[in-house]
Amino acid sequence: MEEKKFILFLHSGNYDKLYQAVMLAITSASMGNKVYIFLFFWALRKFVTDKIDVIEFPDGMHEEDKRLLGAVPQGQPDMLKELLSEVSKMGNLEIYACSGAVKLMELDEELVKSKVKEIIGLPTMLKMAEGAETQLFI
């Protein structure tokens, strides 16, 4: 039986999108799927700086949006980070950084390497994503 793959291309650093992406990733991994998270730009910065669990209200955000975002379950201070860490131990969830985004965001390559499985380019990501049952861009 062929392994089912679930792919997340994470671009946004907004907490609501990161929260949803993490919930999808851990649910899919818990269902036995191979999950690949590919980090770009602001999502990459949040992961690398350990701010994935920090809620920031972007300029221009409506009060209703702030209220909804404030209602998102947060549990402990590092809830998302710890959930990803625990599920990663199952061996079917891997997180990668885009090499181009690392350079564009001027992130320290050694720091990035300490937070992800590997820094890879787009051709490698696309090859890894081939045949995936689900691919989402968030």
C-alpha positions in Angstrom: 0.0 0.0 0.0 1.4 3.4 -1.0 2.0 5.9 1.7 -0.5 8.8 1.7 1.2 12.2 1.8 -0.2 15.5 3.2 1.7 18.6 2.2 1.5 22.1 3.8 3.2 25.0 2.2 3.3 27.6 5.0 3.8 31.2 4.0 1.7 33.3 6.5 3.0 34.1 10.0 -0.5 35.0 11.2 -1.4 33.0 14.3 -4.8 31.9 13.1 -3.3 30.4 9.9 -0.4 28.8 11.8 -2.8 27.4 14.4 -5.0 25.9 11.6 -1.9 24.5 9.8 -0.6 22.8 12.9 -4.0 21.3 13.7 -4.3 19.9 10.2 -0.7 18.6 10.2 -1.0 16.8 13.6 -4.4 15.4 12.7 -3.2 14.1 9.4 0.0 12.6 11.0 -2.1 11.0 13.7 -4.2 9.4 11.0 -1.0 7.7 9.7 -0.3 10.0 6.8 3.2 11.2 5.9 3.2 15.0 6.6 5.6 17.5 5.1 5.6 21.1 6.2 7.5 23.5 3.9 8.2 26.9 5.5 8.5 30.1 3.6 8.8 33.8 4.6 6.8 34.8 7.7 5.9 31.3 8.7 9.6 30.4 8.5 10.5 33.4 10.6 8.0 32.5 13.3 9.2 28.9 13.5 12.9 29.9 13.6 12.5 32.6 16.2 10.2 30.3 18.4 7.3 32.7 18.0 4.9 30.3 16.5 2.7 30.6 19.6 2.8 34.4 19.7 -0.5 36.1 18.8 0.1 39.4 17.0 -2.7 41.6 15.8 -1.9 42.9 12.3 -2.6 46.6 11.6 -6.2 47.1 10.3 -7.5 43.9 11.9 -11.2 44.3 12.8 -12.4 44.0 16.4 -14.5 40.9 15.5 -11.4 39.2 14.1 -9.4 40.1 17.2 -12.2 38.6 19.4 -12.2 35.4 17.4 -8.5 35.1 17.3 -8.4 35.7 21.1 -10.8 32.8 21.5 -8.5 30.3 19.8 -7.4 27.7 22.3 -3.9 28.5 23.5 -3.4 26.1 26.3 0.2 26.5 27.5 2.6 29.2 26.2 4.3 26.8 23.7 1.3 24.8 22.7 1.8 24.6 18.9 5.5 24.1 19.2 5.1 21.3 21.7 2.3 19.6 19.7 4.5 19.6 16.6 7.4 18.2 18.6 5.4 15.4 20.1 3.8 14.4 16.8 7.2 14.6 15.0 8.4 11.8 17.4 6.0 9.5 15.6 8.3 9.8 12.5 5.8 10.8 9.9 5.9 14.6 10.2 8.8 16.5 8.8 9.5 20.3 8.6 11.7 21.8 6.0 12.8 25.4 5.2 12.9 26.9 1.8 16.5 27.8 0.9 15.5 30.9 -1.0 13.3 32.2 1.8 16.1 31.7 4.3 18.3 34.0 2.2 15.5 36.6 1.5 14.5 36.8 5.1 18.2 37.1 6.1 17.9 34.3 8.7 20.9 32.7 10.2 21.4 29.4 8.4 22.7 27.5 11.4 19.8 28.6 13.5 17.3 27.6 10.8 19.1 24.2 10.5 18.6 23.7 14.3 14.8 24.1 13.9 14.0 22.1 10.8 14.9 18.7 9.3 16.7 20.4 6.4 16.9 23.5 4.3 15.9 22.6 0.7 15.1 24.3 -2.6 11.9 24.4 -4.5 12.7 21.6 -6.9 13.3 19.2 -4.0 10.0 20.3 -2.3 8.0 19.8 -5.5 9.6 16.3 -6.0 8.7 15.4 -2.4 5.1 16.7 -3.0 4.6 14.5 -6.0 1.6 12.2 -5.7 0.4 13.8 -2.5 -3.2 13.2 -1.7 -3.5 16.7 -0.2 -1.5 19.9 -0.8 -2.4 23.1 0.9 -0.9 26.6 0.6 -1.5 28.6 3.8 
